[in-house]
Amino acid sequence: MIRVILPAALKVLANVNGELEVDPGEGATISAVIAAIEARFPALRGTILSHGERKRRPMVRFYACNSDLSHADIESPLPDAVVDGREPLLIIGAIAGG
């Protein structure tokens, strides 16, 4: 199981507290994890990845193991520490402003 930490706004939409645990099935990638989240919590469809193109939404960032994965290919394998549950995948809502 992969541990996922969502931003507060998405936790409210999904009606969850704390971190999630999801099984992405074959291939532990960002795309597979998000597909598992969307299947379990339909209210989150299109909030992390855009509809259709399945690209990261502009104000969403992905972090794991002290690394920014936001610009990595969402089909790239996640770090081993995330796959085996030692570290969570963090989905963060970016903050903008001046």
PDB file as gemmi writes it, atoms N, CA and C in Angstrom:
CRYST1    1.000    1.000    1.000  90.00  90.00  90.00 P 1                      
ATOM      1  N   MET A   1       0.836  -1.180   0.000  1.00  0.00           N  
ATOM      2  CA  MET A   1       0.000   0.000   0.000  1.00  0.00           C  
ATOM      3  C   MET A   1       0.883   1.245   0.000  1.00  0.00           C  
ATOM      4  N   ILE A   2       0.426   2.228  -0.717  1.00  0.00           N  
ATOM      5  CA  ILE A   2       1.142   3.500  -0.782  1.00  0.00           C  
ATOM      6  C   ILE A   2       0.396   4.511   0.071  1.00  0.00           C  
ATOM      7  N   ARG A   3       1.153   5.192   0.909  1.00  0.00           N  
ATOM      8  CA  ARG A   3       0.583   6.224   1.778  1.00  0.00           C  
ATOM      9  C   ARG A   3       0.564   7.541   1.007  1.00  0.00           C  
ATOM     10  N   VAL A   4      -0.555   8.249   1.093  1.00  0.00           N  
ATOM     11  CA  VAL A   4      -0.728   9.515   0.379  1.00  0.00           C  
ATOM     12  C   VAL A   4      -1.251  10.560   1.349  1.00  0.00           C  
ATOM     13  N   ILE A   5      -0.646  11.730   1.321  1.00  0.00           N  
ATOM     14  CA  ILE A   5      -1.125  12.847   2.119  1.00  0.00           C  
ATOM     15  C   ILE A   5      -1.671  13.891   1.153  1.00  0.00           C  
ATOM     16  N   LEU A   6      -2.944  14.226   1.345  1.00  0.00           N  
ATOM     17  CA  LEU A   6      -3.631  15.203   0.491  1.00  0.00           C  
ATOM     18  C   LEU A   6      -3.672  16.567   1.175  1.00  0.00           C  
ATOM     19  N   PRO A   7      -3.801  17.643   0.380  1.00  0.00           N  
ATOM     20  CA  PRO A   7      -4.016  18.952   1.000  1.00  0.00           C  
ATOM     21  C   PRO A   7      -5.402  19.023   1.645  1.00  0.00           C  
ATOM     22  N   ALA A   8      -5.554  19.928   2.586  1.00  0.00           N  
ATOM     23  CA  ALA A   8      -6.791  20.037   3.369  1.00  0.00           C  
ATOM     24  C   ALA A   8      -8.038  20.152   2.495  1.00  0.00           C  
ATOM     25  N   ALA A   9      -7.996  20.956   1.443  1.00  0.00           N  
ATOM     26  CA  ALA A   9      -9.179  21.151   0.594  1.00  0.00           C  
ATOM     27  C   ALA A   9      -9.623  19.843  -0.062  1.00  0.00           C  
ATOM     28  N   LEU A  10      -8.670  19.016  -0.474  1.00  0.00           N  
ATOM     29  CA  LEU A  10      -9.033  17.745  -1.103  1.00  0.00           C  
ATOM     30  C   LEU A  10      -9.506  16.729  -0.071  1.00  0.00           C  
ATOM     31  N   LYS A  11      -8.981  16.807   1.159  1.00  0.00           N  
ATOM     32  CA  LYS A  11      -9.490  15.937   2.228  1.00  0.00           C  
ATOM     33  C   LYS A  11     -10.963  16.234   2.490  1.00  0.00           C  
ATOM     34  N   VAL A  12     -11.316  17.514   2.448  1.00  0.00           N  
ATOM     35  CA  VAL A  12     -12.716  17.901   2.657  1.00  0.00           C  
ATOM     36  C   VAL A  12     -13.583  17.332   1.538  1.00  0.00           C  
ATOM     37  N   LEU A  13     -13.137  17.472   0.290  1.00  0.00           N  
ATOM     38  CA  LEU A  13     -13.907  16.933  -0.842  1.00  0.00           C  
ATOM     39  C   LEU A  13     -14.092  15.423  -0.736  1.00  0.00           C  
ATOM     40  N   ALA A  14     -13.042  14.733  -0.304  1.00  0.00           N  
ATOM     41  CA  ALA A  14     -13.095  13.274  -0.200  1.00  0.00           C  
ATOM     42  C   ALA A  14     -13.724  12.806   1.100  1.00  0.00           C  
ATOM     43  N   ASN A  15     -13.935  13.749   2.030  1.00  0.00           N  
ATOM     44  CA  ASN A  15     -14.487  13.430   3.344  1.00  0.00           C  
ATOM     45  C   ASN A  15     -13.610  12.421   4.087  1.00  0.00           C  
ATOM     46  N   VAL A  16     -12.308  12.727   4.144  1.00  0.00           N  
ATOM     47  CA  VAL A  16     -11.349  11.876   4.847  1.00  0.00           C  
ATOM     48  C   VAL A  16     -10.529  12.706   5.825  1.00  0.00           C  
ATOM     49  N   ASN A  17      -9.972  12.032   6.800  1.00  0.00           N  
ATOM     50  CA  ASN A  17      -9.045  12.636   7.751  1.00  0.00           C  
ATOM     51  C   ASN A  17      -7.725  11.881   7.658  1.00  0.00           C  
ATOM     52  N   GLY A  18      -6.634  12.553   7.909  1.00  0.00           N  
ATOM     53  CA  GLY A  18      -5.341  11.874   7.925  1.00  0.00           C  
ATOM     54  C   GLY A  18      -4.886  11.473   6.542  1.00  0.00           C  
ATOM     55  N   GLU A  19      -3.968  10.517   6.513  1.00  0.00           N  
ATOM     56  CA  GLU A  19      -3.431  10.088   5.223  1.00  0.00           C  
ATOM     57  C   GLU A  19      -4.228   8.922   4.667  1.00  0.00           C  
ATOM     58  N   LEU A  20      -4.136   8.757   3.353  1.00  0.00           N  
ATOM     59  CA  LEU A  20      -4.805   7.659   2.656  1.00  0.00           C  
ATOM     60  C   LEU A  20      -3.815   6.537   2.428  1.00  0.00           C  
ATOM     61  N   GLU A  21      -4.319   5.353   2.259  1.00  0.00           N  
ATOM     62  CA  GLU A  21      -3.519   4.235   1.786  1.00  0.00           C  
ATOM     63  C   GLU A  21      -4.222   3.691   0.555  1.00  0.00           C  
ATOM     64  N   VAL A  22      -3.481   3.612  -0.547  1.00  0.00           N  
ATOM     65  CA  VAL A  22      -4.067   3.115  -1.787  1.00  0.00           C  
ATOM     66  C   VAL A  22      -3.172   2.045  -2.390  1.00  0.00           C  
ATOM     67  N   ASP A  23      -3.800   1.163  -3.132  1.00  0.00           N  
ATOM     68  CA  ASP A  23      -3.083   0.128  -3.868  1.00  0.00           C  
ATOM     69  C   ASP A  23      -3.203   0.470  -5.344  1.00  0.00           C  
ATOM     70  N   PRO A  24      -2.103   0.943  -5.950  1.00  0.00           N  
ATOM     71  CA  PRO A  24      -2.184   1.335  -7.356  1.00  0.00           C  
ATOM     72  C   PRO A  24      -2.183   0.159  -8.321  1.00  0.00           C  
ATOM     73  N   GLY A  25      -2.113  -1.052  -7.808  1.00  0.00           N  
ATOM     74  CA  GLY A  25      -2.084  -2.217  -8.686  1.00  0.00           C  
ATOM     75  C   GLY A  25      -0.720  -2.351  -9.327  1.00  0.00           C  
ATOM     76  N   GLU A  26      -0.701  -2.761 -10.564  1.00  0.00           N  
ATOM     77  CA  GLU A  26       0.556  -2.935 -11.289  1.00  0.00           C  
ATOM     78  C   GLU A  26       1.195  -1.593 -11.583  1.00  0.00           C  
ATOM     79  N   GLY A  27       2.438  -1.442 -11.250  1.00  0.00           N  
ATOM     80  CA  GLY A  27       3.158  -0.210 -11.561  1.00  0.00           C  
ATOM     81  C   GLY A  27       2.852   0.911 -10.598  1.00  0.00           C  
ATOM     82  N   ALA A  28       3.759   1.167  -9.705  1.00  0.00           N  
ATOM     83  CA  ALA A  28       3.579   2.237  -8.721  1.00  0.00           C  
ATOM     84  C   ALA A  28       4.105   3.549  -9.312  1.00  0.00           C  
ATOM     85  N   THR A  29       3.208   4.270  -9.968  1.00  0.00           N  
ATOM     86  CA  THR A  29       3.530   5.563 -10.555  1.00  0.00           C  
ATOM     87  C   THR A  29       2.576   6.610  -9.980  1.00  0.00           C  
ATOM     88  N   ILE A  30       2.907   7.874 -10.182  1.00  0.00           N  
ATOM     89  CA  ILE A  30       1.990   8.934  -9.739  1.00  0.00           C  
ATOM     90  C   ILE A  30       0.641   8.752 -10.421  1.00  0.00           C  
ATOM     91  N   SER A  31       0.658   8.471 -11.703  1.00  0.00           N  
ATOM     92  CA  SER A  31      -0.581   8.288 -12.452  1.00  0.00           C  
ATOM     93  C   SER A  31      -1.431   7.155 -11.875  1.00  0.00           C  
ATOM     94  N   ALA A  32      -0.803   6.021 -11.551  1.00  0.00           N  
ATOM     95  CA  ALA A  32      -1.535   4.873 -11.011  1.00  0.00           C  
ATOM     96  C   ALA A  32      -2.088   5.174  -9.622  1.00  0.00           C  
ATOM     97  N   VAL A  33      -1.307   5.885  -8.805  1.00  0.00           N  
ATOM     98  CA  VAL A  33      -1.773   6.252  -7.464  1.00  0.00           C  
ATOM     99  C   VAL A  33      -2.985   7.173  -7.569  1.00  0.00           C  
ATOM    100  N   ILE A  34      -2.912   8.160  -8.443  1.00  0.00           N  
ATOM    101  CA  ILE A  34      -4.033   9.095  -8.579  1.00  0.00           C  
ATOM    102  C   ILE A  34      -5.259   8.388  -9.156  1.00  0.00           C  
ATOM    103  N   ALA A  35      -5.058   7.470 -10.088  1.00  0.00           N  
ATOM    104  CA  ALA A  35      -6.188   6.696 -10.617  1.00  0.00           C  
ATOM    105  C   ALA A  35      -6.856   5.904  -9.493  1.00  0.00           C  
ATOM    106  N   ALA A  36      -6.058   5.325  -8.588  1.00  0.00           N  
ATOM    107  CA  ALA A  36      -6.618   4.577  -7.456  1.00  0.00           C  
ATOM    108  C   ALA A  36      -7.374   5.507  -6.502  1.00  0.00           C  
ATOM    109  N   ILE A  37      -6.830   6.709  -6.287  1.00  0.00           N  
ATOM    110  CA  ILE A  37      -7.512   7.685  -5.436  1.00  0.00           C  
ATOM    111  C   ILE A  37      -8.844   8.096  -6.067  1.00  0.00           C  
ATOM    112  N   GLU A  38      -8.823   8.390  -7.370  1.00  0.00           N  
ATOM    113  CA  GLU A  38     -10.049   8.824  -8.053  1.00  0.00           C  
ATOM    114  C   GLU A  38     -11.101   7.723  -8.098  1.00  0.00           C  
ATOM    115  N   ALA A  39     -10.663   6.471  -8.204  1.00  0.00           N  
ATOM    116  CA  ALA A  39     -11.623   5.364  -8.207  1.00  0.00           C  
ATOM    117  C   ALA A  39     -12.292   5.230  -6.836  1.00  0.00           C  
ATOM    118  N   ARG A  40     -11.527   5.452  -5.794  1.00  0.00           N  
ATOM    119  CA  ARG A  40     -12.052   5.328  -4.428  1.00  0.00           C  
ATOM    120  C   ARG A  40     -12.824   6.560  -3.989  1.00  0.00           C  
ATOM    121  N   PHE A  41     -12.418   7.724  -4.480  1.00  0.00           N  
ATOM    122  CA  PHE A  41     -13.041   8.999  -4.104  1.00  0.00           C  
ATOM    123  C   PHE A  41     -13.410   9.763  -5.380  1.00  0.00           C  
ATOM    124  N   PRO A  42     -14.532   9.432  -6.016  1.00  0.00           N  
ATOM    125  CA  PRO A  42     -14.915  10.051  -7.293  1.00  0.00           C  
ATOM    126  C   PRO A  42     -14.984  11.581  -7.250  1.00  0.00           C  
ATOM    127  N   ALA A  43     -15.228  12.162  -6.089  1.00  0.00           N  
ATOM    128  CA  ALA A  43     -15.289  13.629  -5.977  1.00  0.00           C  
ATOM    129  C   ALA A  43     -13.946  14.275  -6.306  1.00  0.00           C  
ATOM    130  N   LEU A  44     -12.873  13.508  -6.282  1.00  0.00           N  
ATOM    131  CA  LEU A  44     -11.539  14.063  -6.558  1.00  0.00           C  
ATOM    132  C   LEU A  44     -11.150  13.984  -8.033  1.00  0.00           C  
ATOM    133  N   ARG A  45     -11.991  13.386  -8.871  1.00  0.00           N  
ATOM    134  CA  ARG A  45     -11.663  13.300 -10.301  1.00  0.00           C  
ATOM    135  C   ARG A  45     -11.485  14.692 -10.883  1.00  0.00           C  
ATOM    136  N   GLY A  46     -10.355  14.900 -11.523  1.00  0.00           N  
ATOM    137  CA  GLY A  46     -10.066  16.179 -12.165  1.00  0.00           C  
ATOM    138  C   GLY A  46      -9.496  17.236 -11.241  1.00  0.00           C  
ATOM    139  N   THR A  47      -9.331  16.934  -9.964  1.00  0.00           N  
ATOM    140  CA  THR A  47      -8.801  17.938  -9.039  1.00  0.00           C  
ATOM    141  C   THR A  47      -7.284  17.887  -8.927  1.00  0.00           C  
ATOM    142  N   ILE A  48      -6.689  16.733  -9.227  1.00  0.00           N  
ATOM    143  CA  ILE A  48      -5.237  16.573  -9.132  1.00  0.00           C  
ATOM    144  C   ILE A  48      -4.638  16.559 -10.538  1.00  0.00           C  
ATOM    145  N   LEU A  49      -5.213  15.748 -11.393  1.00  0.00           N  
ATOM    146  CA  LEU A  49      -4.825  15.714 -12.807  1.00  0.00           C  
ATOM    147  C   LEU A  49      -6.010  16.219 -13.615  1.00  0.00           C  
ATOM    148  N   SER A  50      -5.711  16.936 -14.693  1.00  0.00           N  
ATOM    149  CA  SER A  50      -6.780  17.485 -15.520  1.00  0.00           C  
ATOM    150  C   SER A  50      -7.564  16.361 -16.213  1.00  0.00           C  
ATOM    151  N   HIS A  51      -8.830  16.633 -16.481  1.00  0.00           N  
ATOM    152  CA  HIS A  51      -9.651  15.680 -17.237  1.00  0.00           C  
ATOM    153  C   HIS A  51      -9.071  15.542 -18.635  1.00  0.00           C  
ATOM    154  N   GLY A  52      -9.230  14.415 -19.230  1.00  0.00           N  
ATOM    155  CA  GLY A  52      -8.816  14.214 -20.616  1.00  0.00           C  
ATOM    156  C   GLY A  52      -7.321  13.999 -20.764  1.00  0.00           C  
ATOM    157  N   GLU A  53      -6.544  15.050 -20.649  1.00  0.00           N  
ATOM    158  CA  GLU A  53      -5.101  14.960 -20.877  1.00  0.00           C  
ATOM    159  C   GLU A  53      -4.363  14.275 -19.740  1.00  0.00           C  
ATOM    160  N   ARG A  54      -4.958  14.240 -18.548  1.00  0.00           N  
ATOM    161  CA  ARG A  54      -4.334  13.624 -17.370  1.00  0.00           C  
ATOM    162  C   ARG A  54      -2.962  14.227 -17.083  1.00  0.00           C  
ATOM    163  N   LYS A  55      -2.912  15.554 -17.071  1.00  0.00           N  
ATOM    164  CA  LYS A  55      -1.688  16.271 -16.700  1.00  0.00           C  
ATOM    165  C   LYS A  55      -1.896  16.934 -15.355  1.00  0.00           C  
ATOM    166  N   ARG A  56      -0.797  17.125 -14.637  1.00  0.00           N  
ATOM    167  CA  ARG A  56      -0.850  17.760 -13.324  1.00  0.00           C  
ATOM    168  C   ARG A  56      -1.487  19.131 -13.448  1.00  0.00           C  
ATOM    169  N   ARG A  57      -2.446  19.405 -12.572  1.00  0.00           N  
ATOM    170  CA  ARG A  57      -3.073  20.725 -12.569  1.00  0.00           C  
ATOM    171  C   ARG A  57      -2.039  21.747 -12.105  1.00  0.00           C  
ATOM    172  N   PRO A  58      -2.121  22.980 -12.590  1.00  0.00           N  
ATOM    173  CA  PRO A  58      -1.071  23.975 -12.336  1.00  0.00           C  
ATOM    174  C   PRO A  58      -0.756  24.253 -10.874  1.00  0.00           C  
ATOM    175  N   MET A  59      -1.727  24.213  -9.998  1.00  0.00           N  
ATOM    176  CA  MET A  59      -1.475  24.560  -8.593  1.00  0.00           C  
ATOM    177  C   MET A  59      -1.309  23.343  -7.694  1.00  0.00           C  
ATOM    178  N   VAL A  60      -0.936  22.211  -8.286  1.00  0.00           N  
ATOM    179  CA  VAL A  60      -0.724  20.981  -7.530  1.00  0.00           C  
ATOM    180  C   VAL A  60       0.737  20.566  -7.679  1.00  0.00           C  
ATOM    181  N   ARG A  61       1.331  20.121  -6.575  1.00  0.00           N  
ATOM    182  CA  ARG A  61       2.720  19.655  -6.585  1.00  0.00           C  
ATOM    183  C   ARG A  61       2.784  18.285  -5.939  1.00  0.00           C  
ATOM    184  N   PHE A  62       3.785  17.486  -6.357  1.00  0.00           N  
ATOM    185  CA  PHE A  62       4.009  16.150  -5.813  1.00  0.00           C  
ATOM    186  C   PHE A  62       5.397  16.108  -5.176  1.00  0.00           C  
ATOM    187  N   TYR A  63       5.470  15.585  -3.954  1.00  0.00           N  
ATOM    188  CA  TYR A  63       6.743  15.445  -3.251  1.00  0.00           C  
ATOM    189  C   TYR A  63       6.835  14.054  -2.646  1.00  0.00           C  
ATOM    190  N   ALA A  64       8.052  13.525  -2.622  1.00  0.00           N  
ATOM    191  CA  ALA A  64       8.320  12.262  -1.946  1.00  0.00           C  
ATOM    192  C   ALA A  64       9.805  12.186  -1.644  1.00  0.00           C  
ATOM    193  N   CYS A  65      10.134  11.681  -0.484  1.00  0.00           N  
ATOM    194  CA  CYS A  65      11.534  11.465  -0.107  1.00  0.00           C  
ATOM    195  C   CYS A  65      12.376  12.727  -0.262  1.00  0.00           C  
ATOM    196  N   ASN A  66      11.842  13.850   0.185  1.00  0.00           N  
ATOM    197  CA  ASN A  66      12.527  15.147   0.111  1.00  0.00           C  
ATOM    198  C   ASN A  66      12.839  15.587  -1.318  1.00  0.00           C  
ATOM    199  N   SER A  67      12.082  15.111  -2.277  1.00  0.00           N  
ATOM    200  CA  SER A  67      12.284  15.479  -3.681  1.00  0.00           C  
ATOM    201  C   SER A  67      10.978  15.993  -4.279  1.00  0.00           C  
ATOM    202  N   ASP A  68      11.112  17.013  -5.124  1.00  0.00           N  
ATOM    203  CA  ASP A  68       9.968  17.548  -5.860  1.00  0.00           C  
ATOM    204  C   ASP A  68       9.773  16.703  -7.109  1.00  0.00           C  
ATOM    205  N   LEU A  69       8.679  16.001  -7.201  1.00  0.00           N  
ATOM    206  CA  LEU A  69       8.368  15.150  -8.355  1.00  0.00           C  
ATOM    207  C   LEU A  69       7.376  15.815  -9.298  1.00  0.00           C  
ATOM    208  N   SER A  70       7.105  17.087  -9.066  1.00  0.00           N  
ATOM    209  CA  SER A  70       6.060  17.787  -9.804  1.00  0.00           C  
ATOM    210  C   SER A  70       6.284  17.823 -11.305  1.00  0.00           C  
ATOM    211  N   HIS A  71       7.523  17.888 -11.725  1.00  0.00           N  
ATOM    212  CA  HIS A  71       7.795  17.998 -13.162  1.00  0.00           C  
ATOM    213  C   HIS A  71       8.284  16.680 -13.760  1.00  0.00           C  
ATOM    214  N   ALA A  72       8.290  15.633 -12.946  1.00  0.00           N  
ATOM    215  CA  ALA A  72       8.652  14.309 -13.454  1.00  0.00           C  
ATOM    216  C   ALA A  72       7.485  13.748 -14.264  1.00  0.00           C  
ATOM    217  N   ASP A  73       7.777  12.834 -15.147  1.00  0.00           N  
ATOM    218  CA  ASP A  73       6.743  12.134 -15.907  1.00  0.00           C  
ATOM    219  C   ASP A  73       5.866  11.372 -14.919  1.00  0.00           C  
ATOM    220  N   ILE A  74       4.551  11.553 -14.989  1.00  0.00           N  
ATOM    221  CA  ILE A  74       3.666  10.893 -14.027  1.00  0.00           C  
ATOM    222  C   ILE A  74       3.619   9.375 -14.225  1.00  0.00           C  
ATOM    223  N   GLU A  75       4.231   8.885 -15.275  1.00  0.00           N  
ATOM    224  CA  GLU A  75       4.319   7.444 -15.508  1.00  0.00           C  
ATOM    225  C   GLU A  75       5.646   6.872 -15.015  1.00  0.00           C  
ATOM    226  N   SER A  76       6.519   7.709 -14.444  1.00  0.00           N  
ATOM    227  CA  SER A  76       7.792   7.234 -13.892  1.00  0.00           C  
ATOM    228  C   SER A  76       7.532   6.484 -12.586  1.00  0.00           C  
ATOM    229  N   PRO A  77       8.338   5.467 -12.299  1.00  0.00           N  
ATOM    230  CA  PRO A  77       8.163   4.742 -11.038  1.00  0.00           C  
ATOM    231  C   PRO A  77       8.413   5.643  -9.830  1.00  0.00           C  
ATOM    232  N   LEU A  78       7.632   5.440  -8.782  1.00  0.00           N  
ATOM    233  CA  LEU A  78       7.834   6.168  -7.539  1.00  0.00           C  
ATOM    234  C   LEU A  78       9.064   5.614  -6.817  1.00  0.00           C  
ATOM    235  N   PRO A  79       9.677   6.415  -5.939  1.00  0.00           N  
ATOM    236  CA  PRO A  79      10.826   5.913  -5.171  1.00  0.00           C  
ATOM    237  C   PRO A  79      10.460   4.677  -4.351  1.00  0.00           C  
ATOM    238  N   ASP A  80      11.435   3.798  -4.153  1.00  0.00           N  
ATOM    239  CA  ASP A  80      11.205   2.561  -3.405  1.00  0.00           C  
ATOM    240  C   ASP A  80      10.646   2.813  -2.014  1.00  0.00           C  
ATOM    241  N   ALA A  81      11.103   3.879  -1.347  1.00  0.00           N  
ATOM    242  CA  ALA A  81      10.625   4.168   0.012  1.00  0.00           C  
ATOM    243  C   ALA A  81       9.134   4.494   0.023  1.00  0.00           C  
ATOM    244  N   VAL A  82       8.604   5.021  -1.074  1.00  0.00           N  
ATOM    245  CA  VAL A  82       7.162   5.287  -1.184  1.00  0.00           C  
ATOM    246  C   VAL A  82       6.425   3.984  -1.475  1.00  0.00           C  
ATOM    247  N   VAL A  83       6.977   3.207  -2.373  1.00  0.00           N  
ATOM    248  CA  VAL A  83       6.337   1.952  -2.769  1.00  0.00           C  
ATOM    249  C   VAL A  83       6.198   0.994  -1.587  1.00  0.00           C  
ATOM    250  N   ASP A  84       7.226   0.937  -0.729  1.00  0.00           N  
ATOM    251  CA  ASP A  84       7.145  -0.002   0.398  1.00  0.00           C  
ATOM    252  C   ASP A  84       6.543   0.622   1.658  1.00  0.00           C  
ATOM    253  N   GLY A  85       6.051   1.859   1.563  1.00  0.00           N  
ATOM    254  CA  GLY A  85       5.310   2.473   2.657  1.00  0.00           C  
ATOM    255  C   GLY A  85       6.135   3.180   3.720  1.00  0.00           C  
ATOM    256  N   ARG A  86       7.448   3.249   3.537  1.00  0.00           N  
ATOM    257  CA  ARG A  86       8.268   3.960   4.527  1.00  0.00           C  
ATOM    258  C   ARG A  86       8.067   5.454   4.459  1.00  0.00           C  
ATOM    259  N   GLU A  87       7.806   5.980   3.277  1.00  0.00           N  
ATOM    260  CA  GLU A  87       7.603   7.414   3.061  1.00  0.00           C  
ATOM    261  C   GLU A  87       6.282   7.626   2.325  1.00  0.00           C  
ATOM    262  N   PRO A  88       5.571   8.737   2.613  1.00  0.00           N  
ATOM    263  CA  PRO A  88       4.326   9.014   1.883  1.00  0.00           C  
ATOM    264  C   PRO A  88       4.591   9.795   0.598  1.00  0.00           C  
ATOM    265  N   LEU A  89       3.631   9.731  -0.299  1.00  0.00           N  
ATOM    266  CA  LEU A  89       3.584  10.638  -1.444  1.00  0.00           C  
ATOM    267  C   LEU A  89       2.760  11.820  -0.981  1.00  0.00           C  
ATOM    268  N   LEU A  90       3.330  13.006  -1.056  1.00  0.00           N  
ATOM    269  CA  LEU A  90       2.611  14.208  -0.651  1.00  0.00           C  
ATOM    270  C   LEU A  90       2.063  14.913  -1.882  1.00  0.00           C  
ATOM    271  N   ILE A  91       0.783  15.183  -1.875  1.00  0.00           N  
ATOM    272  CA  ILE A  91       0.150  15.977  -2.915  1.00  0.00           C  
ATOM    273  C   ILE A  91      -0.165  17.306  -2.249  1.00  0.00           C  
ATOM    274  N   ILE A  92       0.466  18.357  -2.748  1.00  0.00           N  
ATOM    275  CA  ILE A  92       0.425  19.655  -2.090  1.00  0.00           C  
ATOM    276  C   ILE A  92      -0.260  20.673  -3.004  1.00  0.00           C  
ATOM    277  N   GLY A  93      -1.106  21.484  -2.420  1.00  0.00           N  
ATOM    278  CA  GLY A  93      -1.691  22.612  -3.144  1.00  0.00           C  
ATOM    279  C   GLY A  93      -0.703  23.770  -3.077  1.00  0.00           C  
ATOM    280  N   ALA A  94      -0.219  24.210  -4.227  1.00  0.00           N  
ATOM    281  CA  ALA A  94       0.752  25.304  -4.266  1.00  0.00           C  
ATOM    282  C   ALA A  94       0.104  26.607  -3.817  1.00  0.00           C  
ATOM    283  N   ILE A  95       0.925  27.484  -3.288  1.00  0.00           N  
ATOM    284  CA  ILE A  95       0.461  28.788  -2.826  1.00  0.00           C  
ATOM    285  C   ILE A  95       1.013  29.848  -3.768  1.00  0.00           C  
ATOM    286  N   ALA A  96       0.156  30.723  -4.217  1.00  0.00           N  
ATOM    287  CA  ALA A  96       0.569  31.784  -5.128  1.00  0.00           C  
ATOM    288  C   ALA A  96       0.256  33.134  -4.504  1.00  0.00           C  
ATOM    289  N   GLY A  97       0.914  34.109  -4.972  1.00  0.00           N  
ATOM    290  CA  GLY A  97       0.643  35.447  -4.467  1.00  0.00           C  
ATOM    291  C   GLY A  97       1.910  36.288  -4.455  1.00  0.00           C  
ATOM    292  N   GLY A  98       1.792  37.484  -3.995  1.00  0.00           N  
ATOM    293  CA  GLY A  98       2.954  38.342  -4.020  1.00  0.00           C  
ATOM    294  C   GLY A  98       3.224  38.968  -2.706  1.00  0.00           C  
TER     295      GLY A  98                                                      
END                                                                             
